[in-house]
Amino acid sequence: MSLAKDAMGFGLRVLNRFAGLPVVDRMGLRKPAEKVLYQATRTGFRTVGALNRSFGATQKLLRPARLARGGGADLFDLRPSEEQQMLRDSVHSFAQEQLRQQAAAADSACAAPAELLRQSADLGIALMGIPEDLGGAGSERSAMTNVLVAEALAQGDLGLAVACLAPTAVSNALALWGNAEQQAKYLPAFVGEKMPAAALAVLEPRPLFDPLVLTTRAYAGGGGYVIDGIKSLVPRAAAAELFIVAAQLDERGPALFIVESSTQGVSIESEPAMGLRAASTGRLILRDVRLPASALLGEAEAAVYLDCINLARLGWCALATGTAQAVLDYVIPYVNDRVAFGEPISHRQAVAFNVANIGIELESMRLLTWRAASRAERGQSFARETALARRLCADKGMAIGNDGVQLLGGHGYVKEHPVERWYRDLRAVGLMEGVVLV
């Protein structure tokens, strides 16, 4: 398997290098080369899952380890604590200095740099959601802190933020709903030196997808479960070693299953999209995948699955808010510096009002997202607040991306400026399910 993957990678590198040679244009081979490269990307990445890790328990737990629920003031107050502000500032600096600088190249390559992913793991974001008993750094569960982190990362680049946060979704799910056996087997890998690539796979490749109506099916058989189906736009799918997959379990309803990428019947197909290209999205194909009974996460409880969907949607709201903030921060100096007809274009009322509207909608997105996160942190019902935030962030986030392109005029359409990439990425917010989990 290793030889096959090495050969595939070498072949694609050769094709990429060939497609970039000037002689290709001189000989009229540009179209054929691009076609071959596309087909290689489309079918060459169709492979079984990663086989470079064997998960096993390093200790025996008598009961699952859970983080204490985050507290908070009795009064309605969304101001971050001193610790949250420090963490937010640290992540924001990393996003600006690392993610923003490497975003364009990662978007073109449809892959996040390995060193960047290592640096993001070193920030310890995943450790905050893992109890100290299992080697993590978490002392209490805080959805609000996770929202602040996601928002700060997305101010650098949304696609790279998704690539960095994807494994954290799996570790958070295991910490929240995993039993003692599951936590002991999988969570130690997330506190080691090399955190595994992992993904929460919910979305399916069909129009008007509803996470409560799944076509991926699971049924009991052979003392465990058998899963069949396809999951779409899974981040870092080709490199992932572990998945949490949403599937319809017989008549019990949607449920979550732990699937190792080395399991027979698991394969990956590359699925580059309009946006989120740095996240290396792919399709997870499950054909007669047989899992042990211990693979079921959360005992198939309906409340667990609904919380998973809502916490994921909150994550996407935070990402949309962060990227919308990046748009606003970029267009303000641009319209002030751009001179037309002898004065900055920000002096034009239409431009000034457009920028002001971005600020107004952005604050609305942030307030609704933070409110839902604060209720989730307190253990209060947050489905309604999440639905409101999701609708607003999907609509206004995409509108802000479009306004950013419009305000830059012709510059908004070219890759020299990042707003065109942010616009493409923001369009994903309204359709994505799963992937991130706060």
HUGI-V350372 format. One record per residue. N is the residue number from 1. PHI is phi as a letter, one per 30 degrees, with the letter a starting at -180 (NA if undefined). NEAR is the number of other ideal C-beta (glycine too) atoms within 8 Angstrom. D_CENTER is the distance of its C-alpha to the mean C-alpha in whole Angstrom. Layout:
BEGIN
n:N phi:PHI near:NEAR d_center:D_CENTER
n:N phi:PHI near:NEAR d_center:D_CENTER
END
This chain:
BEGIN
n:1 phi:NA near:6 d_center:28
n:2 phi:d near:6 d_center:27
n:3 phi:d near:6 d_center:30
n:4 phi:d near:8 d_center:28
n:5 phi:d near:9 d_center:25
n:6 phi:d near:8 d_center:27
n:7 phi:d near:8 d_center:29
n:8 phi:d near:11 d_center:26
n:9 phi:d near:8 d_center:24
n:10 phi:d near:8 d_center:28
n:11 phi:d near:10 d_center:28
n:12 phi:d near:11 d_center:25
n:13 phi:d near:8 d_center:26
n:14 phi:d near:8 d_center:30
n:15 phi:d near:12 d_center:29
n:16 phi:d near:9 d_center:27
n:17 phi:d near:8 d_center:29
n:18 phi:d near:9 d_center:32
n:19 phi:d near:10 d_center:30
n:20 phi:c near:6 d_center:30
n:21 phi:d near:7 d_center:34
n:22 phi:d near:5 d_center:36
n:23 phi:d near:6 d_center:39
n:24 phi:d near:12 d_center:36
n:25 phi:d near:8 d_center:37
n:26 phi:d near:6 d_center:41
n:27 phi:c near:6 d_center:41
n:28 phi:i near:5 d_center:40
n:29 phi:c near:8 d_center:37
n:30 phi:d near:8 d_center:34
n:31 phi:d near:6 d_center:33
n:32 phi:d near:7 d_center:34
n:33 phi:d near:12 d_center:32
n:34 phi:d near:9 d_center:29
n:35 phi:d near:8 d_center:29
n:36 phi:d near:9 d_center:30
n:37 phi:d near:11 d_center:26
n:38 phi:d near:8 d_center:24
n:39 phi:d near:9 d_center:26
n:40 phi:d near:11 d_center:25
n:41 phi:d near:11 d_center:22
n:42 phi:d near:10 d_center:22
n:43 phi:c near:8 d_center:24
n:44 phi:d near:11 d_center:24
n:45 phi:d near:12 d_center:20
n:46 phi:d near:9 d_center:21
n:47 phi:b near:10 d_center:22
n:48 phi:d near:9 d_center:22
n:49 phi:d near:13 d_center:19
n:50 phi:d near:11 d_center:19
n:51 phi:b near:9 d_center:22
n:52 phi:c near:4 d_center:22
n:53 phi:a near:8 d_center:22
n:54 phi:c near:3 d_center:24
n:55 phi:d near:8 d_center:23
n:56 phi:a near:5 d_center:26
n:57 phi:d near:8 d_center:27
n:58 phi:c near:5 d_center:28
n:59 phi:a near:6 d_center:30
n:60 phi:c near:5 d_center:31
n:61 phi:c near:11 d_center:30
n:62 phi:d near:4 d_center:32
n:63 phi:a near:5 d_center:30
n:64 phi:d near:9 d_center:26
n:65 phi:d near:11 d_center:25
n:66 phi:b near:8 d_center:23
n:67 phi:d near:11 d_center:23
n:68 phi:d near:7 d_center:25
n:69 phi:d near:9 d_center:24
n:70 phi:d near:12 d_center:24
n:71 phi:c near:5 d_center:27
n:72 phi:l near:8 d_center:27
n:73 phi:d near:4 d_center:30
n:74 phi:d near:3 d_center:32
n:75 phi:d near:4 d_center:32
n:76 phi:d near:3 d_center:29
n:77 phi:b near:6 d_center:28
n:78 phi:c near:8 d_center:24
n:79 phi:d near:4 d_center:25
n:80 phi:d near:9 d_center:23
n:81 phi:d near:6 d_center:25
n:82 phi:d near:6 d_center:27
n:83 phi:d near:6 d_center:24
n:84 phi:d near:12 d_center:21
n:85 phi:d near:9 d_center:22
n:86 phi:d near:8 d_center:23
n:87 phi:d near:11 d_center:19
n:88 phi:d near:13 d_center:18
n:89 phi:d near:8 d_center:21
n:90 phi:d near:9 d_center:20
n:91 phi:d near:14 d_center:16
n:92 phi:d near:10 d_center:17
n:93 phi:d near:8 d_center:20
n:94 phi:d near:14 d_center:17
n:95 phi:d near:16 d_center:15
n:96 phi:d near:10 d_center:18
n:97 phi:d near:7 d_center:20
n:98 phi:c near:11 d_center:17
n:99 phi:d near:15 d_center:14
n:100 phi:d near:11 d_center:16
n:101 phi:d near:6 d_center:19
n:102 phi:c near:11 d_center:17
n:103 phi:d near:15 d_center:15
n:104 phi:d near:9 d_center:18
n:105 phi:d near:8 d_center:18
n:106 phi:d near:18 d_center:15
n:107 phi:d near:12 d_center:15
n:108 phi:d near:7 d_center:18
n:109 phi:d near:7 d_center:17
n:110 phi:h near:9 d_center:14
n:111 phi:a near:7 d_center:13
n:112 phi:d near:14 d_center:12
n:113 phi:e near:9 d_center:16
n:114 phi:d near:6 d_center:16
n:115 phi:d near:6 d_center:18
n:116 phi:d near:14 d_center:15
n:117 phi:d near:11 d_center:13
n:118 phi:d near:8 d_center:16
n:119 phi:d near:10 d_center:17
n:120 phi:d near:10 d_center:13
n:121 phi:d near:11 d_center:14
n:122 phi:d near:6 d_center:18
n:123 phi:d near:9 d_center:17
n:124 phi:i near:7 d_center:17
n:125 phi:d near:12 d_center:14
n:126 phi:d near:14 d_center:13
n:127 phi:d near:11 d_center:17
n:128 phi:d near:12 d_center:17
n:129 phi:c near:13 d_center:16
n:130 phi:c near:15 d_center:19
n:131 phi:e near:10 d_center:22
n:132 phi:d near:8 d_center:25
n:133 phi:d near:5 d_center:27
n:134 phi:c near:12 d_center:24
n:135 phi:j near:7 d_center:24
n:136 phi:d near:15 d_center:21
n:137 phi:c near:8 d_center:22
n:138 phi:d near:13 d_center:21
n:139 phi:c near:6 d_center:24
n:140 phi:b near:9 d_center:23
n:141 phi:d near:12 d_center:20
n:142 phi:b near:10 d_center:18
n:143 phi:d near:14 d_center:16
n:144 phi:d near:13 d_center:17
n:145 phi:d near:11 d_center:16
n:146 phi:d near:15 d_center:13
n:147 phi:d near:16 d_center:13
n:148 phi:d near:14 d_center:15
n:149 phi:d near:12 d_center:13
n:150 phi:d near:16 d_center:9
n:151 phi:d near:16 d_center:12
n:152 phi:d near:12 d_center:14
n:153 phi:d near:17 d_center:11
n:154 phi:d near:17 d_center:10
n:155 phi:d near:13 d_center:14
n:156 phi:d near:14 d_center:14
n:157 phi:a near:16 d_center:11
n:158 phi:d near:16 d_center:8
n:159 phi:d near:17 d_center:8
n:160 phi:d near:17 d_center:8
n:161 phi:d near:16 d_center:7
n:162 phi:d near:15 d_center:3
n:163 phi:d near:15 d_center:6
n:164 phi:d near:15 d_center:7
n:165 phi:d near:13 d_center:6
n:166 phi:e near:18 d_center:5
n:167 phi:d near:14 d_center:9
n:168 phi:d near:13 d_center:9
n:169 phi:d near:18 d_center:8
n:170 phi:d near:16 d_center:11
n:171 phi:d near:14 d_center:13
n:172 phi:d near:13 d_center:13
n:173 phi:d near:15 d_center:14
n:174 phi:d near:15 d_center:17
n:175 phi:d near:16 d_center:18
n:176 phi:d near:9 d_center:18
n:177 phi:b near:9 d_center:20
n:178 phi:d near:12 d_center:21
n:179 phi:d near:6 d_center:24
n:180 phi:e near:10 d_center:26
n:181 phi:d near:9 d_center:26
n:182 phi:d near:13 d_center:23
n:183 phi:d near:15 d_center:22
n:184 phi:d near:14 d_center:25
n:185 phi:d near:9 d_center:24
n:186 phi:c near:14 d_center:20
n:187 phi:d near:16 d_center:19
n:188 phi:e near:12 d_center:22
n:189 phi:d near:11 d_center:20
n:190 phi:d near:16 d_center:17
n:191 phi:c near:11 d_center:19
n:192 phi:d near:7 d_center:21
n:193 phi:d near:2 d_center:21
n:194 phi:c near:4 d_center:19
n:195 phi:d near:9 d_center:16
n:196 phi:d near:11 d_center:15
n:197 phi:d near:12 d_center:12
n:198 phi:a near:15 d_center:11
n:199 phi:a near:18 d_center:8
n:200 phi:c near:16 d_center:9
n:201 phi:c near:12 d_center:10
n:202 phi:b near:13 d_center:12
n:203 phi:d near:15 d_center:12
n:204 phi:b near:12 d_center:15
n:205 phi:d near:6 d_center:17
n:206 phi:a near:6 d_center:19
n:207 phi:d near:3 d_center:20
n:208 phi:h near:4 d_center:20
n:209 phi:d near:9 d_center:18
n:210 phi:c near:5 d_center:18
n:211 phi:d near:12 d_center:16
n:212 phi:c near:6 d_center:20
n:213 phi:b near:5 d_center:22
n:214 phi:c near:12 d_center:20
n:215 phi:c near:8 d_center:22
n:216 phi:d near:15 d_center:21
n:217 phi:c near:10 d_center:24
n:218 phi:b near:12 d_center:24
n:219 phi:b near:8 d_center:28
n:220 phi:d near:6 d_center:30
n:221 phi:a near:8 d_center:32
n:222 phi:i near:5 d_center:34
n:223 phi:i near:5 d_center:33
n:224 phi:b near:11 d_center:29
n:225 phi:b near:15 d_center:27
n:226 phi:b near:13 d_center:27
n:227 phi:c near:14 d_center:23
n:228 phi:b near:9 d_center:23
n:229 phi:l near:11 d_center:21
n:230 phi:b near:10 d_center:18
n:231 phi:c near:15 d_center:14
n:232 phi:c near:9 d_center:13
n:233 phi:h near:13 d_center:10
n:234 phi:d near:17 d_center:9
n:235 phi:d near:13 d_center:7
n:236 phi:h near:13 d_center:9
n:237 phi:d near:15 d_center:12
n:238 phi:d near:11 d_center:15
n:239 phi:c near:8 d_center:14
n:240 phi:d near:17 d_center:13
n:241 phi:c near:13 d_center:16
n:242 phi:b near:16 d_center:15
n:243 phi:b near:17 d_center:13
n:244 phi:c near:17 d_center:13
n:245 phi:c near:13 d_center:15
n:246 phi:d near:16 d_center:16
n:247 phi:b near:13 d_center:19
n:248 phi:d near:11 d_center:23
n:249 phi:c near:12 d_center:25
n:250 phi:h near:7 d_center:28
n:251 phi:c near:3 d_center:30
n:252 phi:d near:6 d_center:28
n:253 phi:j near:9 d_center:25
n:254 phi:d near:11 d_center:21
n:255 phi:b near:15 d_center:20
n:256 phi:c near:14 d_center:18
n:257 phi:b near:15 d_center:19
n:258 phi:d near:15 d_center:18
n:259 phi:b near:15 d_center:18
n:260 phi:d near:11 d_center:19
n:261 phi:d near:14 d_center:18
n:262 phi:d near:9 d_center:22
n:263 phi:d near:11 d_center:23
n:264 phi:d near:5 d_center:26
n:265 phi:j near:9 d_center:24
n:266 phi:c near:16 d_center:21
n:267 phi:b near:10 d_center:20
n:268 phi:b near:17 d_center:17
n:269 phi:b near:11 d_center:18
n:270 phi:d near:13 d_center:16
n:271 phi:b near:11 d_center:15
n:272 phi:d near:7 d_center:14
n:273 phi:c near:9 d_center:14
n:274 phi:d near:5 d_center:15
n:275 phi:b near:12 d_center:12
n:276 phi:h near:13 d_center:9
n:277 phi:d near:14 d_center:11
n:278 phi:d near:16 d_center:10
n:279 phi:d near:13 d_center:7
n:280 phi:h near:14 d_center:10
n:281 phi:d near:12 d_center:10
n:282 phi:a near:13 d_center:13
n:283 phi:c near:14 d_center:14
n:284 phi:c near:14 d_center:15
n:285 phi:c near:9 d_center:19
n:286 phi:c near:14 d_center:21
n:287 phi:b near:7 d_center:24
n:288 phi:h near:6 d_center:27
n:289 phi:d near:13 d_center:25
n:290 phi:c near:11 d_center:27
n:291 phi:b near:13 d_center:25
n:292 phi:d near:7 d_center:27
n:293 phi:d near:8 d_center:28
n:294 phi:d near:7 d_center:26
n:295 phi:d near:11 d_center:23
n:296 phi:d near:13 d_center:22
n:297 phi:c near:14 d_center:20
n:298 phi:i near:10 d_center:22
n:299 phi:h near:5 d_center:25
n:300 phi:h near:11 d_center:24
n:301 phi:d near:7 d_center:24
n:302 phi:d near:8 d_center:23
n:303 phi:d near:6 d_center:22
n:304 phi:d near:13 d_center:20
n:305 phi:d near:15 d_center:18
n:306 phi:d near:9 d_center:18
n:307 phi:d near:9 d_center:17
n:308 phi:d near:16 d_center:14
n:309 phi:d near:13 d_center:13
n:310 phi:d near:12 d_center:14
n:311 phi:d near:13 d_center:12
n:312 phi:d near:17 d_center:9
n:313 phi:d near:13 d_center:11
n:314 phi:d near:18 d_center:12
n:315 phi:d near:17 d_center:8
n:316 phi:d near:14 d_center:8
n:317 phi:d near:18 d_center:11
n:318 phi:d near:17 d_center:11
n:319 phi:d near:17 d_center:9
n:320 phi:d near:16 d_center:11
n:321 phi:d near:16 d_center:14
n:322 phi:d near:16 d_center:13
n:323 phi:d near:16 d_center:13
n:324 phi:d near:17 d_center:16
n:325 phi:d near:11 d_center:18
n:326 phi:d near:13 d_center:17
n:327 phi:d near:15 d_center:19
n:328 phi:d near:13 d_center:22
n:329 phi:d near:8 d_center:23
n:330 phi:d near:12 d_center:23
n:331 phi:d near:15 d_center:25
n:332 phi:d near:10 d_center:28
n:333 phi:d near:7 d_center:29
n:334 phi:d near:11 d_center:29
n:335 phi:d near:13 d_center:31
n:336 phi:d near:8 d_center:33
n:337 phi:c near:7 d_center:34
n:338 phi:d near:9 d_center:34
n:339 phi:c near:7 d_center:38
n:340 phi:b near:6 d_center:40
n:341 phi:h near:3 d_center:43
n:342 phi:i near:4 d_center:44
n:343 phi:a near:7 d_center:42
n:344 phi:e near:9 d_center:38
n:345 phi:d near:10 d_center:36
n:346 phi:d near:11 d_center:35
n:347 phi:d near:7 d_center:38
n:348 phi:d near:7 d_center:38
n:349 phi:d near:5 d_center:37
n:350 phi:d near:6 d_center:35
n:351 phi:d near:12 d_center:33
n:352 phi:d near:10 d_center:33
n:353 phi:d near:8 d_center:32
n:354 phi:d near:11 d_center:29
n:355 phi:d near:14 d_center:28
n:356 phi:d near:8 d_center:29
n:357 phi:d near:9 d_center:27
n:358 phi:e near:15 d_center:24
n:359 phi:d near:9 d_center:25
n:360 phi:d near:8 d_center:26
n:361 phi:d near:13 d_center:23
n:362 phi:d near:14 d_center:20
n:363 phi:d near:8 d_center:22
n:364 phi:d near:10 d_center:22
n:365 phi:e near:17 d_center:19
n:366 phi:d near:10 d_center:18
n:367 phi:d near:9 d_center:21
n:368 phi:d near:14 d_center:20
n:369 phi:d near:16 d_center:17
n:370 phi:d near:11 d_center:19
n:371 phi:d near:11 d_center:21
n:372 phi:d near:15 d_center:19
n:373 phi:d near:16 d_center:17
n:374 phi:d near:12 d_center:21
n:375 phi:d near:11 d_center:22
n:376 phi:d near:15 d_center:20
n:377 phi:d near:13 d_center:21
n:378 phi:d near:10 d_center:24
n:379 phi:i near:5 d_center:24
n:380 phi:d near:6 d_center:25
n:381 phi:d near:5 d_center:24
n:382 phi:b near:12 d_center:21
n:383 phi:d near:8 d_center:20
n:384 phi:d near:7 d_center:22
n:385 phi:d near:11 d_center:21
n:386 phi:d near:14 d_center:17
n:387 phi:d near:9 d_center:19
n:388 phi:d near:10 d_center:20
n:389 phi:d near:16 d_center:18
n:390 phi:d near:11 d_center:15
n:391 phi:d near:8 d_center:18
n:392 phi:d near:12 d_center:19
n:393 phi:d near:16 d_center:16
n:394 phi:d near:11 d_center:15
n:395 phi:d near:9 d_center:19
n:396 phi:d near:13 d_center:19
n:397 phi:d near:16 d_center:16
n:398 phi:d near:13 d_center:17
n:399 phi:d near:9 d_center:21
n:400 phi:d near:15 d_center:20
n:401 phi:d near:18 d_center:18
n:402 phi:d near:9 d_center:22
n:403 phi:d near:13 d_center:24
n:404 phi:d near:16 d_center:23
n:405 phi:d near:12 d_center:24
n:406 phi:d near:9 d_center:27
n:407 phi:d near:13 d_center:28
n:408 phi:d near:13 d_center:28
n:409 phi:i near:6 d_center:30
n:410 phi:d near:6 d_center:30
n:411 phi:d near:9 d_center:28
n:412 phi:d near:14 d_center:25
n:413 phi:c near:7 d_center:25
n:414 phi:c near:8 d_center:25
n:415 phi:d near:6 d_center:23
n:416 phi:d near:4 d_center:25
n:417 phi:c near:10 d_center:23
n:418 phi:d near:11 d_center:19
n:419 phi:d near:14 d_center:19
n:420 phi:d near:12 d_center:19
n:421 phi:d near:14 d_center:16
n:422 phi:d near:14 d_center:15
n:423 phi:d near:14 d_center:16
n:424 phi:d near:12 d_center:15
n:425 phi:d near:14 d_center:11
n:426 phi:d near:16 d_center:12
n:427 phi:d near:12 d_center:14
n:428 phi:d near:14 d_center:11
n:429 phi:d near:14 d_center:10
n:430 phi:d near:9 d_center:13
n:431 phi:c near:8 d_center:13
n:432 phi:d near:10 d_center:9
n:433 phi:b near:11 d_center:9
n:434 phi:i near:15 d_center:8
n:435 phi:i near:17 d_center:5
n:436 phi:c near:15 d_center:5
n:437 phi:a near:12 d_center:8
n:438 phi:c near:14 d_center:11
END
